[in-house]
Amino acid sequence: MGKGDSGHTSALYVWNGLCVFWGTSFHTHPHRHNTLQLVFDLDKEFLLKDEQNDWKAYSAAIIKASHLHQLDSNNSIQLFLYLEQEGSYAKLLREKYFSENDMLGMAPLHIGKLGTGFFKKLLVRNQCDHMFQGCMILLRDILELAEPLPMDARVEKAMHFIKQHPFKRLRVKEVAHVVNLSESRIRYLFKKQLGQSIQSFMLWMRVIASLNDVLKGKQLTKTAYDYGFSDASHMTKSFVDVIGVPPSKIKAYEKEVKIVSCQETNFFSLRTDIISDWNQKEIIQHIKI
């Protein structure tokens, strides 16, 4: 078992309001995320502890946003789901599970219904759409929902319009006009349905669209111009704000974490605060994805 925040990571998938990560051989420092977290073991059990409880084995667990905890993979493989805490699914999960404890186990049968092989195949094949669908099936099963949560048709239309124009610096006024809404109304609906502002959605779509060109080694100045950034400095700031990594370091970052760019859907920001130990609780590192 390794020490500290070490591990062998295969891939990182991120969509609007949902991040999926898998790994093995982890033994973390005490840390917290700004998202609600679900952990599922693909082979046996992992170990968790927090301030109230010593190490305990789980097949599946749920952890409230900003709750300090440690994880030991127990030489097994885990699938991690991070949910934007203001999103619809996260709100339903909070209502169902967090009446008293901020970290607790869940019945392992949820992931068993899909079979661990289902996710293992997707992790190898890097199929964004199938992975997203599998996670939605899993969440609906946990929440006992027969169908996906409904999305406002006007928000869907606005999202589609934004995705179709990654090379343009859109204004909220333009998007509102396309869906026949006022600026204030489209801002309200985006925040309510997605847990984020429409401006951040538009910025993230441009960053993610340009990410593929950065990964291919395209010149940063040319990429910035092609995707509507004022210059390379503006694009660099946007990359740091959105995924926590400047474009100049993306290639090096990819050597440690395989980045799967799910371009048809949207990235959201996952922040992790790592503390020194349970006694001093000094933050020694911020990780933002």
JOZIVEN-V870460 format. One record per backbone hydrogen bond with DSSP energy under -0.5 kcal/mol. NH is the residue of the N-H (numbers start at 1). CO is the residue of the C=O. Records with the same first field share a line. If there is no record, write none. Layout:
# JOZIVEN-V870460
NH: CO  CO
This chain:
# JOZIVEN-V870460
6: 4
8: 24
9: 7
10: 22
11: 22
12: 258
13: 20
14: 260
15: 18
17: 15
18: 15
19: 82
20: 13
21: 80
22: 11
23: 78
24: 8
25: 76
27: 4  6
28: 71
31: 69
32: 273
34: 271
36: 83
37: 63
38: 81
39: 61
40: 79
41: 59
42: 77
43: 77
46: 58
47: 72
48: 56
49: 70
50: 53
56: 48
58: 46
61: 39
62: 104
63: 37
64: 102
66: 33
67: 64
68: 66
69: 31
70: 49
72: 47
73: 26
76: 73
78: 23
79: 40
80: 21
81: 38
82: 19
83: 36  81
84: 17
85: 34
87: 84
91: 87
92: 88
93: 89
94: 90
95: 91
96: 92
97: 93
98: 94
99: 97
104: 62
106: 60
110: 107
112: 108
113: 109  110
114: 110  111
115: 111
118: 115
119: 115
120: 116
121: 117
122: 118
123: 119
124: 120
125: 121
126: 122
127: 122
128: 126
131: 127
132: 128
133: 129
134: 130
135: 131
136: 132
137: 133
138: 134
139: 135
140: 136
141: 137
142: 138
143: 139
144: 140  141
145: 140
156: 152
157: 153
158: 154
159: 155
160: 156
161: 157
162: 158
163: 159
164: 160
165: 162
166: 163
168: 165
170: 168
174: 171
175: 171
176: 172
177: 173
178: 174
179: 175
180: 177
181: 176
186: 182
187: 183
188: 184
189: 185
190: 186
191: 187
192: 188
193: 189
194: 190
195: 190  191
196: 190
201: 197
202: 198
203: 199
204: 200
205: 201
206: 202
207: 203
208: 204
209: 205
210: 206
211: 207
212: 208
214: 210
215: 211
216: 212
217: 214
218: 213
223: 219
224: 220
225: 221
226: 222
227: 223
228: 225
229: 224
235: 231
236: 232
237: 233
238: 234
239: 235
240: 236
241: 237
242: 238
243: 239
244: 239  240
245: 239
249: 246
250: 247
253: 249
254: 250
255: 251  252
256: 252  253
257: 253
259: 257
260: 12  258
261: 259
262: 260
263: 261
265: 262
270: 268
271: 269
272: 287
273: 32
274: 272  285
275: 30
276: 282
281: 277
284: 274  282
285: 274
287: 272
289: 270
